[in-house]
Amino acid sequence: MRVALDEAAKAFELNEVPVGAVVVRDEAVLGRGHNLVESLRDPTAHAEIVAIGAACDAASNAKLDKAVMYVTLEPCAMCAGALVLSRISTLVFGAADPKGGSCGTLRNIVRDRRLNHRIDVVYGVEAEACGGLLTEFFAQKRSR
């Protein structure tokens, strides 16, 4: 989660919502990413999507079996869908997202039995640090 937090800090520096993600398999980082929505003018450039793309490139495969994603904020519906499609085995997230969380908070796409892949979920890891970065970011935005 520390690597994901480092990625979130990079997003913060770019004036992006500070979310970071990393994909790990066999203790090796396959891919990492942070939000780039504003920088790329791309609403799909969430940290998870960037990290999944980098991991698939590194693995030379569209499937990330036995991989773990660490992300600082609970994934949205789009990212949860991408996690399922990439066959990530485990998701570890920090802060829950009461407005858009799709991995247990508002809905649970990654555990939906109607889909052909389900992901194990661990939540609340470094939640204070992950949530604190988001709180600081939005406090600065409101003060401007």
N, C-alpha and C positions, 0 to 999 in steps of 0.2 A: 504494500500500500504506500510505502514511502516513495517509491518510484512514481506511482500515480500522482501523489501529492506534488512531487517535483514537476510533473507535466502540468498539473493544474496551476502551479505558480507561473509557468511559462505563458499560459493562457491569460492569467491576470495581468502580466506585463504587457501583453498585446491588447489589453482592454477587451478581452473576450471573457465570457462567463467562465470562471475558473473551475473547469472540470478536466480531470486527467484520467487516462486509462493505460493499462499495460496488459499484454497477453504473455503468459509464461507457460512453458512446457518443459518438463524435465529440468527444472531450476534454471532454464535459460530464457531470457527475454526474447520473444519472437517479434513483438511489435509494440510500439508505444504511440500515444497520441494525446493531443489536447484540443479543446474546442478551437475551430478556425472558421466558424460561421461568418463572422463579420469580415475577417481578413480575406477570405476566398469568395465572399458574397454567395455562399452556398448553404442553404438551410439544412443540408444533410451532413455537413462537415462537423458532426459531433465527435467528441473524443473517442467514443467507442468505435465509430465507423472508421475513423482514421487508424486506430490501433488494429482493428480487424484486417483492414486492407494491408497494412504493413506486415502483419503476422502471416497472412496468406501468401504474400510475396516471398517472405523469408522461408516459409515452409514449402513453397512451390505447389500449393494445394489450396483449394477453396474450402476444405474441411479442416477444422482445428480440433479433432478428437484428442481427448486427454489434456487439453489446454485449460488454463484458468485465466479468467479476466479479473483484474483488480480495477475498480473504478471508484472515484471519489463521491459520485452522486448516483443514486438509483436510476437506472436507465429508463428512458421514455419508451413509448410504444414502438417507434421506429427502430431504436437501438436494440430493444428486447427482441424484435423480430429478426434483426440481423444476427444476434447472438444465437438464436435457434437455428437459423439457416446455416451458420458457420459451424454448428455442432460443437461449440464450446462446451466443455464438461461441467465446469464450475464457475459461478459468478460470485465474486466477493465485492460488496460495495460498502461505502462509508455512510454517508448521510442519506436518509430516506427523503423522497421527494413527494410531499403531500399534494402538489399540484399536477404532477405528471408521472409519478412513479408507476411503472408497469411491470415491476418484478415483486409485487406483494402489497404495495400500498393502495393504489387505486384499482388495479387489475393485476393479474399474474400470468402474463403471456409465456414466460419461460417455464412455467409448471403446468400449463394447460394440457390436459390429457387428450384433447382432440388433435393436438399436433403430433407429428411423428418424432419429435425429439424434446426431451425435458432436461432442464439444467438444475443442478444442485445449487442452492443459494445460501450464502453466508452474509449476514447483514450486520451493520453497526460497527465494523472494524475501523478504528480511528475516526469514528463519527464526529467527535468534537472538533478535531483538526480539519476534517473535510467540510463540515458545516460552518466552521469559523471563517474559513477562507471565503466562502460564498457570502456570509453575512457581512464581512468587511468590504467585499467588492460592491455589493448592492448599497451599503451605507455610503460609500464614496460616490456612487452614481447619484443617489438622492441628494447628497450635499452639494452637488455641482449645479 
